[in-house]
Amino acid sequence: MTSSASRDGSPGDSVTGDAATRLAGSFGFRDVAPDTKSGLVRGVFDSVAGRYDLMNDLMSLGVHRFWKAAMIDWLAPQPAGRFLDVAGGTGDIARLILERTDHRAEMTLLDINAMMLDRGRSRGLDEGWGRDISWVVGDAEALPFAPASFDYFTIAFGIRNVTHIDNVLAEAYRVLRPGGRFLCLEFSHLALPMLQRAYDTYSFSVLPRLGQWVAGDRESYVYLAESIRRFPDQATFRDLIGRHGLDQVSFRNLSGGIAAIHSAWRL
């Protein structure tokens, strides 16, 4: 499914603004001071870094790999491009871009969590692709790069965890060159209401138990389920992206809306 963002100053602008403000003050279902959220999220990923990749496979039954492949298909990366993967964690998206471009892409991966980067860099070196990536510890809300530095900005399952989504989108616009592409893969809202009860049971009962069993951490996966429910729906997020200078905003649902890819351009 695709849909264009409204740019006409309609009442939807206040809805998207409210959504961004609510997210800045929430950690899952908990209301928190915005200046404490980053530390709480960092604690989640410090806790699960060692089992992060295994848990992704288990909790999605491997479907996350198809979602990421669909993201790269829509991105259609060109070998001559400069790529920035934000909140790139252990490197799944960066690796797929390198594979698609025959390792000719200029690839930078940024994440605020040093433990996740260390895990990804070690895996990448073991598997032979880590040397082709610049691994950068940094904040998605204040990128350490000059304006108009990149042709592509990707972020997968990361924007939901930042404090100020507005800042991330503004930074994406700033570091993209004119004609540059923005692509975001994130958990979203089911488009099939008849599946909601089963999805909720899995999210709030099965997933935390799996996290406890595999990663020794139930609460981080409670946060995961809650943060997904707090994240704006597809249309609201589309409109939020359109508020920050990015154009031709559209989205595609994956697996009935469990996840969605949002695309935009800096024109």
N, C-alpha and C positions, 0 to 999 in steps of 0.2 A: 504494500500500500504506500502511495506517495501523496504528499499534500504540500502545497505552497504556504509559506508563512505570510501572515497578514502584516502589512507595513502601513496601515492607514490610521494608526493612532486610536484604534477601537478600544472598547472596554476591556478587551483581552489583555491590554498592556498592564492594567492594574492587577489582573489575575497572575500574570507571570512575575510581576514585581513581588506580590505577596508570597508566591511560591519560593522565590529566591531568598526572601527574608526568613521564611519559616525554616528552610533548610539550614541557614547559617546558625540558627539557634537550636538545632536538634541533633541528637546522637541516638539514632534509632527512634524509639518512641519517647525518649527522655528529652526534656527541655534543658539545655545547657547554655552557659555563657559562650558566645561565639569564640572568644579568645582561648577557650579551653578545648574546643572541638578537635583541633589539629592534633593535640597531644593524645587525646582519647583514641582517635583513629590510628595514629602511629602505634599505639599500644596494641591494637587489634592485629596489625600486620607484623609487628615484632613477634607476637605470640604465635602466629600461624605460618610464618615464613618457611619454616622447615618442611611443612607438609602442604604448602599452598598448592603446588601443581597437582599432587595426588588428590587433594580434596576437590579441586576443580573437576577432575575426571569423575570422581565418585558422585559428587552431589548433582552433576548434570548428566550423569550416565554417558559422558563423553560428548554430549551435544554441543558444549562450548566450542569444541574444535570446528564444528560445522558453522557455527555463528561467526567465528573469527575468519574462517575461509570465505564466508559470504561478504564480510566486510572488505577483505582484500579484493574480491571479485569486483565489488562496486567501486573501490578506490582505483582500480586499474593502474597501478603504479608504473611510472616510466623510469627506465634505468638512469637517465641523466638527472633525476630530481634530487633535491635535498629534503630529507624526511626528518620530522620530529615526532617521536612517539612519547606522549606525556602520560605520567602515571603508568609507565610501561612495565613495572614490576620485574618479573623474571624473564621477559623478553619474547613472549609468544608472537606478538604482532610484529615486532622488529624482525624476528626470524622469518616470518612469512613474507614480509616485504623483500628481504634479502633473497629468499628463494625465488620469488616471482621476478626479480630483476637480475637474476644470475649474479648476485653479489656485487653489482655495479652501483647500487644506490649509495648515496652518502647518508648514513643512518646515525641519528642521535637518539638515545633513549634517556629520558629523564624521569626520576621518581624521587619523592621526598624521603622514602624509607631506605636507608643504607643497607639494612639486612636483606631486603628483597632484592636490591641491586646485586649484592654480593652473591646471593643464591643464583640469580640469573647469569651473572658473569661467569661463575664457576661452571655452571651447566653448559653455557655457550662455548667456553674454552674446551671443555671435555668433548663437545659434539662438533667442534670445528667452525662454528659461525660467530663466536663471541668476539673475535679479533676485528671483525668488520663493523663493530658498533662503538660509538663514543658513549660511554656510560657516565651519566651526570647526576649527582645528587642535587636536587633543586626543588623549588616550590612552584607548582602549576599556576599559582596566583601572582607570581613575580618571577617570570622566566629570565634567566641570566643570558639572554641573547639579544642581539641588536634588532631593530625593526627590519622587516622585510628580509628575513634570513632564510626562510624555508618555503618550499613549494607545496609541501603537504604537512598537515597537522592532524595526527590521529590520537585518540584517547579511547581506551576500551575498559569498561567496568571500573573507571576511576573518577569520573566527574561527580558521581553520586556521593563520594566520600570527602570532597573538598568543603571548606567552610563557605566561601563566597563564590558561587557559580558565575556570577556576573564578572568577577575579576578574571576567571579562567577564560571566559569567552572574549573579553576585551584583550587579553594577552594573545589569544589565538589570532585575532584580527591583526594585532600589532606585529607579530613575528612572521605572518604570512606575506609573501610577495603578491602584488596584483596578479590575479589569475590563479592564486593558490587555492588549495582544496582543504576543507575541514571535514573530518569524518569522526563520528562518535558512536560507539557501540555501548549500550547500557541496558540493564534490566529495565523493564517498563511495566505496562498494565495490560492484563489479559483482555483480548478482544472477543473472547468466547466466555460469556458469563456462566454457562453451564459447567465450566471446569473450575470455577473459583473455589468451591468448597474443597475439592481434592487438592488444589494448589495450596490453599491455606493450611490444610492438614500436613502436607509434605513440608511446607516452609517452617511451620512453628512447632511441629512435633518430630518429624523424621530428621530434618536437617540438623537441629541442635544435638540430637543424640549421635548422629554420625560425626559431628565435630568433636564431641566428647570422646568417642571411641577411637577415632583416627588421629586427631590432632591434640587430644587432651584438653580441649577448650570448647566448652559449650557456649559460653556467653558471646564469643566473637561471632558465632553463627546465628545466635539470636539477633545480634546487631545487624547482620547481613539481611535477614528476613525483614526486620523492621525498617531498615534504611531503604529497601526496595519499595515498601508500601508508602514511605514518605516522599519518594521521588515523584516529580510531576509526570502526568500522563504524556502520551506522545505529542498531542497537539499543543499542550501548554509548553512543553520543552521546545518544540519547534518555534513557537512564538518568542520564547525567551532568547533563543539563538538569533532570531531576526532583529532583536533590539540592539545588537552590538556591532552593526555594520556589515555583517555577513549576509549574503544574498542567495537567492534561489534555494531556500531552505526546504528540504523535503525529508520524508522518513519512510522506512520500510519495516514492517513487522516481521519478526522471526518467531517460529513456534507459537503462533496464535497470540503474539504480543508479550510473551514472557520476556523477550528481549526485543530491542529495536535499534536500527541504525539510522542516525540522522546525518544528513549531508548538507554542506553549504559551501559557498565560494566567496573569496575576497575579490571583488570586481573593481 
